[in-house]
Amino acid sequence: MNCPIPGAHDKIAAMRQRHVQVTASIDYYESRLAEQQIQLNRLNRSRDFVHEDVDDVEEEPQNQVPLTEEDLRREEDEMRLLERKKRELEDRVHSMSRDISGLR
């Protein structure tokens, strides 16, 4: 005879909802990280072209303020923070997946 565990269905539903939320957060942070990596690559590429011909360098828009070393440090710090949050969220998702698998 199969006896349901009291509250198990509610707990499973709550865990599934939380899994959806955490997955969405991971997607958001991965997207932010990708955008910042693209920006960083552009900045690095600009530095690499300093010794090239001026014609080969893409011009920056006139209304864009050049980034300082401090700006770059802040961006790198934010990228590290986002990467850490991503790892933490991934760990939580894996933990939830294990919990859900254990309840099945």
C-alpha positions in Angstrom: 0.0 0.0 0.0 1.4 3.4 -1.0 1.0 6.0 1.8 1.7 9.7 0.8 3.9 11.7 3.0 2.0 14.5 4.6 2.9 17.8 3.0 5.1 16.2 0.4 3.1 17.5 -2.6 3.2 21.1 -1.2 6.9 20.8 -0.5 7.6 19.5 -4.0 5.5 22.2 -5.6 7.4 24.9 -3.6 10.7 23.4 -4.6 9.8 23.3 -8.2 8.7 26.9 -8.1 12.0 27.9 -6.4 13.9 25.9 -9.0 12.2 27.9 -11.8 13.1 31.2 -10.0 16.7 30.2 -9.4 17.0 29.0 -13.0 15.7 32.3 -14.3 18.2 34.1 -12.0 21.1 32.0 -13.4 20.0 32.9 -16.9 19.9 36.6 -16.1 23.4 36.5 -14.5 24.8 34.5 -17.3 23.4 37.0 -19.8 24.9 39.9 -17.7 28.2 38.1 -17.5 28.3 37.5 -21.3 27.6 41.2 -22.0 30.4 42.3 -19.7 32.8 39.8 -21.2 32.0 41.2 -24.6 32.6 44.8 -23.3 35.9 43.7 -21.7 37.0 42.0 -24.9 36.3 45.2 -26.8 38.3 47.2 -24.3 41.2 44.7 -24.5 41.0 44.8 -28.3 41.2 48.6 -28.3 44.3 48.4 -26.1 45.9 45.9 -28.5 45.3 48.3 -31.5 47.1 51.2 -29.9 50.2 50.4 -31.8 48.4 49.6 -35.1 47.5 52.1 -37.8 44.8 54.6 -36.9 42.7 53.4 -39.8 42.4 49.9 -38.3 41.0 51.1 -35.0 37.2 51.3 -34.6 36.2 54.8 -33.6 34.3 55.1 -30.3 31.1 57.1 -30.4 31.6 60.8 -29.7 29.2 60.8 -26.7 30.9 57.9 -24.9 33.2 58.7 -22.0 36.5 56.8 -22.0 36.8 54.2 -19.2 39.4 54.7 -16.5 41.5 52.1 -14.8 39.1 52.4 -11.8 36.1 51.8 -14.1 37.8 48.6 -15.4 38.5 47.5 -11.9 34.9 48.0 -10.9 33.7 46.1 -13.9 36.1 43.2 -13.2 34.9 43.2 -9.5 31.3 43.1 -10.7 32.1 40.2 -13.1 33.8 38.3 -10.3 30.7 38.9 -8.0 28.3 37.8 -10.8 30.4 34.7 -11.4 30.3 33.8 -7.7 26.6 34.4 -7.5 26.1 32.2 -10.6 28.1 29.4 -9.0 26.1 29.8 -5.8 22.8 29.7 -7.7 24.0 26.7 -9.7 24.9 24.9 -6.4 21.4 25.6 -5.1 19.7 24.4 -8.2 21.8 21.1 -8.1 20.8 20.8 -4.4 17.2 21.3 -5.2 17.4 18.8 -8.1 18.8 16.2 -5.7 16.1 17.0 -3.1 13.4 16.7 -5.8 14.9 13.4 -7.1 15.0 12.1 -3.5 11.3 12.7 -3.1 10.3 10.9 -6.2 
